Amino acid sequence: MESDKSDRLVSSQKSAQLDGLLERLRKGDQIALAKAISLFENDPELIFYLQGELQEILAQSKSHIVGVTGSPGAGKSTLTDAYVSILRREGKRVGIIAVDPSSPFTGGALLGDRIRMKRHFSDDGVFIRSMGSRGNVGGLNDSVFGVIMLYKLYGFDYIIIETVGAGQSEVDIAYVADTVVLVLSPSSGDEIQLMKAGIMEIADVFVVNKADMDGAELLKMNLETVLNFSEVQKPIVMSVATSGRGIDELYQQIEKHRIHLYETGEISQRASRRMKKHAETILDNRIQSILQCVDSNDVNVMVNAVLDEICKSRFGGL
């Protein structure tokens, strides 16, 4: 009983703290936004404390979520930086989630992407938050769903998520973004990526960055060959992010895809997919928490029993 009372008290305190921060961030307070993000990073289940009014605001939000993924060294951060400049030129407010590799000591982000986007630091229309991947093989931090929700409440027109750059494993971005941009570059092994199914299937727009390098045209031709087997035609943008070449075309292709999502109603399907993935993530975290409270010896006994049963039933006990 005492434990239940203590839990309810903690929940009440968290709810009150979150309510105050949400009221401030909806008025444009970026400090409140940063503090609210920290709360969600520590406790993703704070989503349950949202009031009905805020849920309605979220349901009506038109924030477009752009996921930028690709192998390390492809130029994702430089490309994102250039794309944000165009969005700001159009008067759009932008929230960026830069998922960096986690520090092996603190578990926090190494902040590499934030450094490469430093020209937007003093722009009040851009907010950049670096998050550690915390070892997530899908390229994303589990609390990213809550951060997206906070960005929507703040009122950003575009939310850009740049993943850590883990290559083939970065498929989770498909459950999070409305438009997925896959960045490839020549001479970095991306020719191999074209032969893998998962990372290729999630993209809505392909970018061959560093197009001024040898091998860029060959990479594009190989990509076109792979895409010929796809039922849906997807655009390929040739870019040199450092000089701005191709960035306007990238902006236009993302806009075309955004309009297509609303015209076909697919935007609702992607939102439902995102909510389902969020629910699965919360459920998985709860299961992991329960397992941590179980004696490790008991877990080993249960696992070994299941393994024995599988071996006996399928492999004759060998």
N, C-alpha and C positions, 0 to 999 in steps of 0.2 A: 504493500500500500504506500509506504513512504517513497519507494522508487517511482511509483506512478505519479504521485503528487509532485515530485521533483522534476519528472519529465514534462508534466503539464506546465510547470512554472517556467522551465527553460523554453518551451515552445511558445508560451505567451510573451516572453521577453524578446525572442527572435522575431515574432510576428509584429510586435510594436516597433522594434528597431527597423524592420524592413518597410513597414508602412510609412515611417517618417522619411526614409531615404527615397522611396518611390515617389512621394509627393514632391520632394525637392528635385529629383532628376527629371520629372515631367515638366518642370519649369525651366529646364536647361542647365541645371547644376551638374557639371562634369565631375566635381569632387564626390557628390552623392552617388553618381553613376559608378565611379571607381570603387567606392566603399561597398555598394550593393553587389558588384561583381565579386569582390573578395568574399562576401557572405555566401554567395552561390557556389564559389569554388570550394569552400569548406563544407557546405551542406546543400547539395543539389536538390534535396527534397523540399526546400523552401518554396518551391513552386506551389505547394499545397496551401500556402498561407495567402495566396492572392484572393482579393475580393472579387465579387461578380462584376463590378463596374470595370475593373482592369481587364478581366477576361473578355469583355465585350470590345474593349479598345484593341486588344490583341487580335481578335477575330476580324476586325475591320482594317487592320494595318495593311498598307500596300508596300511595305519595305521589301525590296527585292534582294534576295540572298544570292551572292555570287561566290562560288567555291573555286579557288585557284589551287591546282594540285600538279604534281609532276616530280620527276626525279631530282635529287640534289644537284645544284649547279646549273639548272636549266634557265635560271634567271627569273624565278617567280616573283621575288620581292621587287626587283627593278621594274618588272612588267606591271605589277600591282601599283607601284608608286606612280608610274606614268599614266595608268588608267584612272587613278584617283584624281590626277591633275585635270583630266578631261571632265570628270564628273563635277569637280569644283568649278570649272569654267562654265558648266551648265547650271550652276547654282544649287547643286544637290549636296545634301549633308550626308557624310559617310562615316560609318562605324567599321573599324577593322579589327578582326581577331587574328593575330599572327601566332600560330601554334609553332613554337620552337622546341628543339630537343630539350629534355629536362636535364638540369644539373644533377650529376650523380651524387652530390653531397646534400643539397637542399631540396631537390625535387622541383625547384622552380624553373622558369624559362631562362634560357641563356641570352635572350634579348637581341639576337642577331638580326632578325627581320625589322625590329623597331629601329635599329641603328641605320639600316639601309633606307628607311622611309623618313629620315630626319627632316626633310624639307617641309613636311606637313605638321611638325610639332607645334608651331606657333599659330596654326590655322584653327580657329574656334569651330569651324564646320567639319573638322575631322577629329575623330577620337580613335586612338590606337591602343589596343590592349594585347600584350604578349602573354601567352599561356603556355605552360610546360605540357608536353605530350604525356608525361608521367608513365612512359613505357607502353602507351596504348598502340597496338600494332595497326589500328585502323587510321593512324595519322592524326587523331583528334583526341582532345581531353574530354572526359565524360560530362563535365559541367558546361560544355559549349552550348547546350540547348538552353540552359538558364540565361546565359549571357546574351544569346540571340533575343530572348524574350525581353530582357532589359533594354537592349538596343531598340527594339520595336516600340517600347513604351517611351523611350527618350524621343523617338520621332525621326530616326535616321531614314533617309530615302533609300540608301543602299547599304547593305551589310556585306562586307567582304571577308571571307574566311580563307586564309592561306595555310595550307597544311604543312606538316613538318618535312615532307619530302622523303617518304620511305618507299617510294616506287610502287611495286605491285600490290602492297598491302593497303594502300590508301583508298579503299573503296567506301569507307564510311561517309565520305564527303557526299556521296550520292543520296544518303538518307537525310542530309542536312540542308543542302543548297537547292535553290530553284534552278540556277544555271551553273553547270560545272564546266570550268575551263581547264583543259589539260595542256600543260606547257611541255614541249619537247625541244631538244636541241641536238645538233649534229655532234658527232665525236664524243658522246657521253654515254654510249650504250643504249640510247633510246631506240635504236633500230631493233634491239632485242625485245623491248617493251611492246613493239607492234605485233609480236607473235603471241602475246599473252592476252587472255580474254578479259579478265576482270577489270583492269585499269583502263582498257580501251572502251569497254561498253558503257562506262559511267559518264563519259564526256559528252557535252552538248556542243562545245566549240573547241577546236584544236588550234594550237598556236605552235608554229615552228619558230622559236626564238633564236637569236644569233644568226639570222638568215644571211649575214654577210660572210659567214665562215664556209670553208670547203665542206661539201657534203650536205648542205642544207637542201638543195634542190633534189638530191637523191632521197633524202629523208622524206620530203614531201611526196615524191612519186611512190615510195614504198607505202606511205600512209594512205595515199589515194587508192592504191591496190587493195589494201586491207579494208578500207571503207566501202569499196565496191560490193563487198559481200553483205553489207548492212542494208536493212530494209529502209532505214531513214537516212537521207542525205544530210551530212553534217559539214559545216564550213571549216576550211583550213585557212588560217591567217599567217602570213609570213611577216615576222617582225624583227626589229633590232631595238630592243627596249631602251638601250642607253642613248640612242639618238632620237627616239620617238617614232621611228618608222613603223607603220602598221598599227599603231595604237588607236588611231581614229577608226580604222576598219574593225578592230576588236570591239570598240565601243558600239559600233553600228550592229555588229553581229549579235552582241549580247542583248541589245535593244530589240532586235528582230525576234530573238528567242523569247524574251520577256513578253512581247505582244502576242506571240504564238501561244504561249502558255495560258494567257487570259482568254484568247479567242476560242481555244479548244476546250477550256475548262480544266486542263491538266494541272493548273496551278493549285487547285483544290486537292487533287490527288497527291501532289507532292507535299502539301501541307499535312495531309492525313498520314502520309508515310513518315514524315518528320515526327509527328506526335506519337505514332506507334513506336518508333525507334527510341524516343525519349522514355516512354513507359517501360520498354524492355530494358533500358539502361538502368532505370531506378530499381526495377525488379531484380536485375542481376546484382546490383550493389547490395541490396538487402540480403540476398542469398549468400553473398560473400561474407557479409557481416555475421550472419548466423553461423556459417561454417567456422569463422574465426573464434567463435565462442565454444565450439565443440572441441573436446579433447582430441588432439592430433592422432593419438593411438586409436581412438574410436573411428575416426575417419579412415585411417589405414585399414582397419579391420573390414569396414564396409566396402571400401574400394577393392580389396583383395577378394572378398566374397563374390562381388559382382564379376570380377575377372575370372575367378574359378568357374562360375556358372556359365559364362560365355565360352570359355575354353572347352568345357565338358559338352556343351550343347552343339557347338559348331566345329570343334577340332578333335573330338574324341578324347579329350583329356590330355592330348599330347602337349 
